[in-house]
Amino acid sequence: MTECDVLILGAGVGWLEAEFEALGVPFKERGRRMDEGIGLMKAVWGQDPVTFPCNWIEAKVEGMRMQPMPVVPIPIWIG
């Protein structure tokens, strides 16, 4: 595997409150939602199948499978 074969996920919580209002999502919950989303991604990438309890993201994750699983851990860079 070379350096070019690696996926790096870049993400940010957002800063424009009007965008959150347009989606009906509380701006003050963006950090909690980001943390939960990262936890969910890591669980899906590392367990098979995965059940993940969501408190902030409106999702029901029970017995989810990801095929194929990542060969190496996917780095997440937060900006």
C-alpha positions as CSV (number, residue, x, y, z in Angstrom):
1,M,0.0,0.0,0.0
2,T,1.4,3.4,-0.9
3,E,0.6,6.8,0.5
4,C,-1.7,7.4,-2.5
5,D,-3.8,4.4,-1.5
6,V,-4.9,6.0,1.8
7,L,-8.3,7.7,2.3
8,I,-8.3,10.6,4.8
9,L,-11.7,11.9,5.8
10,G,-11.8,15.6,6.5
11,A,-14.7,17.1,8.4
12,G,-15.8,20.2,10.2
13,V,-18.8,21.1,12.5
14,G,-19.8,24.2,10.5
15,W,-20.0,27.8,11.5
16,L,-23.0,29.4,9.6
17,E,-26.0,29.3,12.0
18,A,-28.4,30.0,9.2
19,E,-27.5,26.7,7.5
20,F,-28.5,24.8,10.6
21,E,-31.7,26.8,10.9
22,A,-32.6,25.9,7.3
23,L,-32.2,22.2,8.2
24,G,-34.1,22.5,11.5
25,V,-31.1,21.4,13.5
26,P,-30.1,23.3,16.7
27,F,-26.8,25.1,16.0
28,K,-25.6,24.6,19.6
29,E,-25.8,20.8,19.1
30,R,-23.3,20.7,16.2
31,G,-20.4,19.5,18.3
32,R,-22.3,16.7,20.0
33,R,-23.7,15.6,16.6
34,M,-20.2,15.7,15.1
35,D,-18.8,13.6,18.0
36,E,-21.7,11.1,17.6
37,G,-21.2,10.9,13.8
38,I,-17.5,10.2,14.2
39,G,-18.3,7.5,16.7
40,L,-20.8,6.0,14.3
41,M,-18.4,6.0,11.4
42,K,-15.6,4.3,13.5
43,A,-18.1,1.7,14.8
44,V,-19.3,0.9,11.2
45,W,-15.7,0.7,10.0
46,G,-14.6,-1.6,12.8
47,Q,-17.4,-3.9,13.7
48,D,-19.4,-6.3,11.6
49,P,-22.4,-6.1,12.1
50,V,-22.7,-3.0,14.2
51,T,-25.5,-1.6,16.4
52,F,-25.0,2.0,17.5
53,P,-27.2,3.9,19.8
54,C,-27.8,7.4,18.4
55,N,-28.8,10.2,20.7
56,W,-28.2,13.3,18.6
57,I,-28.4,12.0,15.0
58,E,-31.9,10.8,13.9
59,A,-30.9,7.3,12.8
60,K,-31.6,3.8,13.9
61,V,-28.5,1.6,13.4
62,E,-29.1,-2.0,14.2
63,G,-27.2,-4.9,12.6
64,M,-25.6,-2.6,10.0
65,R,-22.9,-4.2,7.8
66,M,-20.2,-2.6,5.7
67,Q,-18.7,-4.7,3.0
68,P,-15.9,-4.6,2.3
69,M,-14.5,-3.4,5.6
70,P,-11.6,-0.9,5.4
71,V,-8.2,-2.7,5.2
72,V,-6.6,0.0,7.4
73,P,-8.1,2.5,9.8
74,I,-9.4,5.6,8.1
75,P,-7.9,8.7,9.5
76,I,-10.3,11.6,10.4
77,W,-9.0,15.1,10.3
78,I,-11.2,17.7,11.9
79,G,-11.0,21.4,10.8
